[in-house]
Amino acid sequence: MQTVLNSTDFEAARAVRSAKLNELGFVAVCMAPGEANDGHSHTIVEEMLIVQKGHGQIQIENDTFDLCPGSVAIVPAGKFHAVCNTGSENLEAVTVFNSNFDRKKVVLKSRDEHFPAKKTSAEDKLKDELKALKKTNKKLKKKLKKAKK
């Protein structure tokens, strides 16, 4: 399939949810004002988001970037990414990705899976409790000292 889409052709492109090429695939994206996706990461698949219309932001790992018409965001495989529309009109874009991979081998992760909560050990918890107790003890000693005066 050989196709070139210009900004004037974008209305028709929105009707196409996705198309497969030999090595590349694309998905038309349209987000209403204030809309955001939950984000995700995936192995193997690299993405390029090309903004046609509107304004928004993309988070890639821990960095956030502004998006406007003409912006191109490159998301390497394995990196977390999420998009939101910060503008007052629809955010229209095209996501282009490599499609020459075995889908069974792709590991898809949600935000929580990609950024797991930091686990603290029992020893760390005890150290935190001891620190809090020492702080409380210090305050109580000050109060006791004031009360004796």
Secondary structure, DSSP 8 states (H G I E B T S, - for coil): ------GGGHHHHHT--EEE-SSEEEEEEEE-TT-B---BEESS--EEEEEEES-EEEEETTEEEEE-TT-EEEE-TT--EEEEE-SSS-EEEEEEEE--S-GGG--EE-HHHHS------HHHHHHHHHHHHHHHHHHHHHHHHHHH-
